[in-house]
Amino acid sequence: MKKKDTFLSILCILLAIAIVFVIFVGQSARKNNSSATLETKVTTKEITEVPATADKVVDNTKSTSTDVPNKDRFSGLKLTNDDNGLPILCYHDVSSTKGSDLVLDPDKFKEQMKYLKDNGYFPITMDELYGYIRENRGIPEKSIVITFDDGYLGTYTYAFPILKELGFKATIFMISDSVNNPSYLNVEQLKELSNYGIDIESHFGEISNISKLNLNKQIDILKNSKQTLEGLLSKTISYVAFPSSNLSEDSKKAAEQAGYKMSFNIQSATLALADKKDNIYNLDRLYIGNKHSLNDFIKILNTKKK
C-alpha cells in the first residue's frame, strides 16, 4: 500500500506541475499575441502613412528634361546661353541605294558625323533645344541638332548604328501616316530608337502646300499627326517639322494651337542658323543632301548668324 500511495503522490505532483505549465504557457501566448497585435497596428499605421508621403515626393519630382537640366550629359562641358545661333541639320534618307539627292550615302553620313565628333560638336535633344531657346538654359558651346525628315527605313538601318557608335542624339520627324509602310520605320523600330534617346516627333504627311490651307484645316492635320504618333508610341509628341521654308502666319498659329512647343522649317537656298530671335514656330534648319561634299558640309556648319 505504501508503494501504491507513493506512486499516486508522485502522479498527483506531476499532474499539478503539468497544469501549472499549461496555464503559464497560455498566459505567455496571450501576452505575445497582444504585443504582436499592437505591433501590427503600429506597422499598419506606418505603412498606411508612408505611401501618401512617397506619392507626394514622386509628384514633386515629375519633370521633363526642360524642367531639370541634364547635368550628366553636360558634365565637364563649358555651357552657354548666349544667342549665337546654332545649326539644325536636316537629313532625309540614309541608304546605300542610289536615289535622289535626299538619299545620302552612308559613308558620307559617317564622314560628316565623325567630323562633328572630332571637332567638338555636341548634338542636343529637342527638349534641350527648347530649354535653351525658351527658358534661357545653358547648352554646350558647340551644340548642334541632327534631324531626319519622313522616317525612312534607312535612318534605322544605316544612320542609327553610326549615331550609336558616336554616342550622338538625334530627332526623327516621322510622317504619321507612313508608320509600318514599306521603306518606312515600323512601330517596333520607332520604340527602339526612342528608348535609346532618339526623339520621335511629328512630320504630319506629304502635304507640301499645307500653308495654303485655311487655319482650321491646318490645325486638324497637325493635331491628327500628333495624336496618331502618341497613340502608337505612348509618348508625348511636342515638336513638328514642316516640309518647306516659307511658313505662313496661319501655319505658325496652327502649330501652336495644335499643342506643339516648337516647329521647324527647312532651308536649302538661303541658309540660316536657329537663334532666339526666331519665331519659335518657324525655326530654321539646314538641308543636307547627297550632293554636298565634306567641304560643303563644313561651310554649312559655319553659316553666319542672321
Secondary structure, 3 states (H helix, E strand, C coil): CHHHHHHHHHHHHHHHHHHHHHHHHHHHHHHHHHHHHHHHHHHHHHHHHHHHHHHHHHHHHCCCCCCCCCHHHHCCCCEECCCCCECEEEECEECCCCCCCCEECHHHHHHHHHHHHHCCCEECCHHHHHHHHHHCCCEECCEEEEEEEECECHHHHHHHHHHHHHCCCCEEEEEHHHCCCCCECCHHHHHHHHHHCCEEEEECCCCCCHHHCCHHHHHHHHHHHHHHHHHHHCCCCCEEECCCCCCCHHHHHHHHHCCCCEEECCECCCCCCECCCCCCCCECCEECCCCCCHHHHHHHHCCCCC
